[in-house]
Amino acid sequence: MAESKPVSVSQPGFDQLQKKLVPLWKSIERFNQDPQTIVVVPSMSIDAIGSGAVMQAYEERFLFLLLLLRQPRARLIYVTSQTILPSIIDYYLDLLPGVIPSHARQRLFLLSPLDGSVRPLSDKLLARPRLIARIRSLIMDPDRAHLVPFNTTNREKELALRLGIPMYGADPKLFPLGTKSGCRKIFVEENVPHPLGHENIATKEDLIEAIAQMRAKKPSIKQVLVKLNEGVSGEGNAVIDLTGLPSAFAKATADRPSFAKATADRPVPGVGDAGRQSAILKGRAPASPNRPASQSSALHGKAIGAEKAMLEERLRAMQFELEGVTYDSYMKKLQERKGVVEERIMGDEFRSPSVQLRITPLGAVELLSTHDQLLGGPSGQRYLGCVFPADTGYAALITREAAKVGTRLAKEGVIGRFALDFVVVRANGKWEPYAIEINLRKGGTTHPFLTLQFLTDGRYDPDTGIFTAPNGQQKFFVASDHVESPRYRTLTPDDLFDIVVRHNLHFDQTRQTGVVFHMMSALGELGRTGLTAVGNSHEDAKAIYNRAVAVLDQETRDERDGSDRSA
């Protein structure tokens, strides 16, 4: 979603506010009972959100932050576009271990502009000075308060200034570091393996030239991905199929076996590829003993022209991850935002893990967790959920690469949570990692992990890739934001709670296993909810998840059958 740039944002004023995070963080790290106020504004600036119901559901996805009310002197102000049902609030407060829900409820303040449009929540607040004044009045001490947004844009930056409190998140001036082009630049400079490709692509000609160069370097490429710089959850991506295209480059180098061997069918890191052009694509085709240079250049020029014509044909047939996107609309956005094109890493044993990190206001880089992402959509690039923790076969491997990026981002001045997405493939019995994206914001893996952490007080060990509760029990989960069916539209959140209780699905503090639901307000309109299933092994968590979905399916199937019989 295009961002309006508030003219009132003052960088010096914002920098001064951010300094307040340092003493506040030192106090938080000491686990004392100093009073503090946390202002949660889960505003999202994403093109793919096309309805107010989806917007509200995503804003409620971070209600796990109510578990911060375990701190007896913490006050929490939670803002959403529409009012949250009281039963949903009660559901989260009842999860609080060792806390009297009524005591926590007195320290919770729920505010809403009552605006169901798809505009970002921060925009709605900035347009309502009275509501901002109301939030300010609830902040007891601005020196002991901070703003927690979902993503950080100039909207949230201005909101922090108007509230007079610092923002726990990356300064929007660092936004380029988290774009697809910015990611590739960092991967190159920090020597982090990543797919062969090119960045700062803006036009059809850029795309065709870049793909031609990639095929010259590696003729075996079967597919490439085009990604908008600001795409989220794979929804700015498109796939171009190159299968079956003849390779002009391979023919031109047929008499150079040493070079052909160097571009064999193997994944290549792509480190150092950015911005370089091969001599062949600049018109300097290699001469052979049986062919003069002038003739070689002419033949090569024809071959390249034919290749580019075929590439344009494949470009126009590319497959978009987001439904309803057309070639013209996508190319227009590419011109506006720019993007990257890179090899689509493929293999028989292929995974999509991620690493979550945090840079504290004190500059410390903390490796928080790893997940295996569950992907879907037309070409398998849309985020649907995750499994925690990631496979120990590569968890430490991707964590080491992520640490390089974390150290770099700390030097750049980034603070807050962020994630690094990878793809890994197994070749000759060894996992090979490729970094593909930096998300300078909270993401789909943030809420299930923090829910687990808040409920169990456990810790994740980045060296072993294992999460352990204080009682020594390892913990695992499966989580999804896309537990959905048209039949679920018959349910209200209260119906869901009744089903959960009757089937003993709810999270049990004694066992520290079970299900925590989120995004429940999306049931009636969208037939969708989310859940985190916590177990004592990967198999246990998966079984709990599958049972929860099966119960919802059975309950709604029985209801539909009952209505059919009554008719």
N, C-alpha and C positions, 0 to 999 in steps of 0.2 A: 504494500500500500504506500503510495507516494506520501512523503512526509512534508507537512508544512513546517517552515523554519521560523519559530517564534523570534521576533526581533528583539524581545526584551532579555534574552539569555545573555548573561554577563559571565564571561569566562573567569575573570578575576574573582567575582563574587562566588561563583560555583567552587573554584579552587579553595577559597577560604572556608566554605561550608564543609568541603570534603575532609579538611584537616581535623574536624571534630570526630571523625571516625576512629582516629588513632587512640585517644584516651578511652573512648567508648569500648573499643575492641579489647583493650588491655583489661578493662573491668570485666567484660564478658568472659575472657579467658580465665580469669581468676575464680569463676563460678560463684561469685558472691551474690547477695540478694539486693544489690542496688536497684532502685527503680529505673525502668526504661519504658519507652513507648515505641512500638513497632507499627509503622503505617504501611499496610499492604495494598498496593494498587496493581493488580495483575493485568495491566493493559497490554493488548497484543496488536501489533501492526503487521497484519498478514493478509495478502490478497485473497487467499483461498477461503477465508471465512465469509460466507455469503448470506448468513442469516443471524438475527439477533439471538436465536436459541442456541446456536453453536457458540456464539461469542460469550453468552452467559455461562454455558457449560465449561468452557475453557477458563473463564474467570474463577469459577468455583473449584476448578481442578486443584487449586493451591490452598484449599481449606485445611489441608494437613498442617498448615502453619499455625492453626489454632492450638496445636499441641505445644507450641511455645509457651502457652499459658501455664504449663507445668512450673515455670518460674513464678514464685508466689507474688512477686512485686512487678511483674511485667504487665503492661497494658497493650492491647492489640486493637488497632483500628483497621477494619477490613472493608474495602470499598468494591462494590460491584455495580454493573449497569442497572440491574434490576434487583428487587428485594429477594433475599434468600429465604426459603421456607424454614420456619422455626424448627421443624422436625429434623431437617438436615443439620442444623447447628447443634441440636441436642445429640445427634448421632456422633458427631466428632467430639463433643465435650465428654461424652460417656466413654470415649476411648482413652481419656487422660489417666495414666497410671498414677496412683497416689495423690490424686487431687479431688477435692470436693467440687463437682460440676457447678453448683450454685455460686461458689466463690470465684471460679474461673469466669462464669457468665457476667459477673459484676465488672470484670476487667476487660470485657469484650464490647466493642462498639462497631455496629454494622451500619454503614451509610450507603446511599444509592442516589444517583441523579434521576432514577426512574426513566431511563432512556434506553429503549430496546433497539436502537439503530445499530448498524455494523461499524459505526465510527469507533476508533480506539477510545477506550475508557479515559485515558489521560486527556484527550481532546474534549470529552464531555465535561470533565472537571474544570479544565482551563476556561471553558465557556460559562462557568457558574461560580462567580466570585463568592457568593453567599455560602456555597457548599465548601469551598476552600476555607473560608473563615470558620465554618463549623468544625472542620478537621483541625484547624489550628487551635481552636478553643479546647479541644480534647487532649492536646499535647501538653502535659504538665510541665516539662522542662525540655526545651529545644536542644539543650546540650546533652540530653540523655535520650535522644530519639533519632531514628533514621527511617528512610523510605526504602521499601523492598518492592521493586517493580519486576515484571516478567522479562521484558526487553528494555533496553535503555536507548532512547532516541532523544532528540531535542525537546520532545513533548515532556518526557519524564524529567529532563534536566530543568526545564522551566518550572515544572510542578514543584521540584525540590526547592528551588529558589523562592517560590511563592509561599511554600510552607515554612521556609526558614530552617530546614533540616537537611543533613547530608543524604546522599543516595548510595546504597550499597549495590554497586554495579559498575560496569565499565563506562567511562566518560564517552559520550557519543562522538567526540572528536577522534577517538580511536576506532571508529566504525570500519574504516577501510581494512584494518587488520583481520576482520572477520568475514570479509567478502570472499567469494570463491577465488578471485584473482589474488587478493591479499594473502589468502592461505597458501597458495602455490608459491608465492614469493618467499614467505617465511620458511616453507618446507625446503626450498632450495638453499636458502642462506643458513639454515640450521642442520643441513645434511640429513633430513628426514626422508626416507624412501616414499615416493608417491608416483602415481601413474604418469606415463608419458603424455604430454599434452602442451597446450599453450593457453595463456591468459590474455585478458584485456581484448577479447573478441567483441566486435560491435556490428559487423556487417556480414552479409552473405559472402562477399569476397574474402573477408578475413577468415571465415569458417572454412571455405573451400581451400584456401591456401594453407591454412594450418593443418587440415586433414591430409592434404597432399604431402606436406612435409613429414607428418607422422607416418604415413604409409611408406615414404621413402626410407625412413629410419627403421621401420618395422613392418615389412610387407604382410605379415601374418595377422594384422589387426582385423578382427571380425566385426566389432561394434565400437562406436565412440559415443560418449555422453556429452551433451551440451548442457551447461548449467548457468542459469542467470546468477549474477553476483549476489542477489538478495533473496534467492529462493529458500524456502523453509520446508523441512520434512520431505524433500525430494520433489516438491510440487512445482519447482521452477526448472525441472529437468526434462530432457528429450533424448531419445535414442535414435541414432542413425546407424542403419544396418549396412555394412560394407561387404557382406558375404557375397562371393561370386564375382567381385570386380577384378578385372585383369590388372596386373601391376606394371605400369610403364617403367617404374623404377627397377623392378626385378629384371625386366628385359634389358634395360640399359646397362645393368651391372652384371649381366650373365657371364662376362669374361673376367669378372673380378671376384673369384670364389672367396678370397679372404674377407672382403667386405660383406658378401652375402652371408658368410658364417657369423659375422659380428651382429647381424640383424636376424638371427635365428628365432624360432618360435619359442621365446621365453619372455616372461614378464620383465619389463625393465623399469628401474626406479624412476627415471625421468629427471634425476637431479642434474641441474645444469642445462636442461634443454631449453629453458624459457628464452624466447626471443631469438633463437638461433635459426639460421636458414642453411640448408645444405647447399653445397656448390652446384649440385645437379639441378636444384630448383631455381637457381639463378641463371640457368641457361648454359652452364659450363659442363656439358655432357662428356663423359670420358671417351677418349678415342681408343680404338683397338688397333692391333697390328694390321688388320685387314680392312680398316675403314678410316679414312681421313677425318680430322677433327671437324671440318666444315660440314661434311655429310652427316656425321654423328649428331651435331647440333641441330641440323634441320630435322632429322628423323626424331630426335628427342623432343623437339618443340611440338611436332605433330602429336606425338604420344601424350605429352603433358596436356595439350589442348583437349584431346579426346578424354583423358582421365578427368579433367576438371568438369567437362560436360556431364560425364557420368556421375560425378560427385554431386553436382547441382541437382540432378534428378533424384539421387538418394536423399539429399537434403530436404527436398520438397515433400518427400514421403516419410519424414521422421515421425516417430511416435511420441506423443506428449503424455506426461505422467498425470497432468491435471485435466479432468474431463472438461470439454467445451472449448479448449484452446485450439486456435487455428494457426496455420503457418504464418499468415500475415500478422496476426496479433502477437505471436511469439517473437517474430523478427523485429516488430516495433519495440517490444520491451527489451530485447537484446540491444537494440540501438540506444535506448534510453539508459539502461543500467550497465551494459556490457556484461561479459561472462567469460566462461572458459570452455574449452573442448578438451577432453582427455580420453585415453583408452579406457574402455570398460573392462576391468579386470574380471576374468572368468576362469572357472576351473571346476573339476568334479567335486573337490572338497573346498567349499567357499563359504566364508562367514562374514558378517558385518558387525564387528564389535565396536564399542566406544569406551573412552576413558573420561571420567569426570574429575575435574580439578577445581581448586579454589586458590585464589591469591588474596591473602588477608590484607587489611589496610596497613599492616606492618611490613608488607612485602614478602611474606613467607609463601612459598608454593607448596600446596598440600595435595597429594594424590588421594582422591576420595573413594573411587569405586571404578569397577569395570562392568560392562553389560554386553550381552549378545543381543543385537537388535532384531526384532521380528518385523520383516518388511513385506509389503504387498503392493497392490496397485497394478496398473496395466503392464509395467515392465519390472516390477519388484523393487521399486525405489522409495515407496511411500512408507513412512514410519507408522507402525501399528502398535508396537509394544516392545517389551524387552524381557530377557531372562537374566537373573542376577545370581551369582557373579558370572563373569565371562569364563569360558573354558580355560582351565589352568595351563593347557598346552601352549597358549599364546598370551595369556593375561599379562605376565611379567614382560613379555617382549614388547607389546604395544604400550605398556606403562613406561618403559624406558624411553621410547620415542616421544611419548606425550610429555615427559619431563623436560625434554629439550625445548619444546614449544612453550611450556609453562614458564621456564626460566627466561626465555626471550620476552614473553608477554609481560612478565613482572618488570623487566628492564624498561619496557615501553610505558609502564604506569598503569596497566590494567589491574583492577581489583574485582572481586566477586567470583561467582561460580561460572564455569564454562565447560564445554565438552569438546573432545576431539574424536571425530569419526574415522574409522579405518575399514578397509576390507583386507581379509587375509585369505591366502590360498596355500594349500599344502602341495609342495613339489619335492619329489624324491624323499618323502618322509619328513620334510621340514616345513614349518609354517613360515610364509613370507608376508610381512605386513606392508600395507600401502596406506599412508595417511591421505584422506580425501577432503576433510572439511574441519574448520574450527567454528564452533558455535559460541559466540561471545554473549551468552545469555543462559538463563535456565532453559531446560528442555524437557522432553518427554520422559527422560530417566530420572529427573530431579525429584519429582513428588513421590514415586514409589520408594526410592532409596531413603529419603529423609523420613518417610512414614515408618519404614522399618527401623531406622536408627532411633527415632523419637520413642517408638513403642518398646524397643528392647534394650536400649542403652548399649548396644553392641558396637564393635569397631571392625573396620575393614583393614586388613594387612596388605599393602600393595606388593610386598615381596612374595607372599605366598598366594595372593589372590583369594583369600578366605575371609569371610565375615563371621565373627564369633560373638555370641552373647555373653554377659558376665558369668553365667552358669557353665560356660565352656561348650555350649551347644552351638554348632555351626548353623547358619541360617541362609535360606535361599528364597527367591521369589520369582513368580511369573506375573507380569503386569501388562495391561492393555488399556488403551483409551477407546477401543473399538469393539466392545461387547455389544453387538447390535442385531436386531431382527425387527421386521415390521410388526411382529406380534407383541414386542415389548412396549409398543405404544399404548397398550391397554393398562399398563402399570403406572401407578404414581409412586413417588419415593416412599410413602407410608406402606403401600402394598409390598414394595421391595423389602422393607424392614420386617414386615410380617413373614415373608418367605424366608428371609435370612434366619430369623429366630426359630421358626418351625423346623427348619432343616439343619439347624446347628452349624451354620456356615460362618457366623461372625467370628472375628478375631478374639481369641481367648487368652487373657493375660497369664493364666496359670500355665497353659501349654506353650504360649507365645507362637501359636500357629492359627491359621484361619484366613478369612477374607476381609479386606477393607475396601469399600466401594467409594467411587468418586464420580463426578459429572452426572449426578442423579437427576438433575433438573432437565436433562435432555431426553428423559424417557418418553414423556407424553407426546412431544412433537416429533422427535427424531427416532424413537425406538432404540436409544443408545445410552449406554452407561460405561463406566470404566471400573476396573478392579485390580487389586494387588493381592495375590494369593501367596501367603508366607508358609513355608514348610521347613523341615529339618534336613532335606536333601533336594537335589534337582527333581528327582522323581516324585517326591512327596509334594513339592510345590506345584508341579504340573498336574498331579492327580487332584489336588484341591481346586486348582483353576478349572480343570475339565468338569469336575463335579458341580461347581458353582454354575457354569454355563449350562450343563445338562439339566440342573434343577430349574433354572429360569426358562429353558425351552419347554420342559415338561409342564411347569405351572401355567405358562401362557398357552400351550397346546391344549391342556385340559380345559382352560377357560374358553378357548375358541370352540372346542368340541361341544362344551356345555351350551354355548349360545346357539350353535347349529341345531342341537337337539330341541332346545326350547322353541326354536322357530318352527 
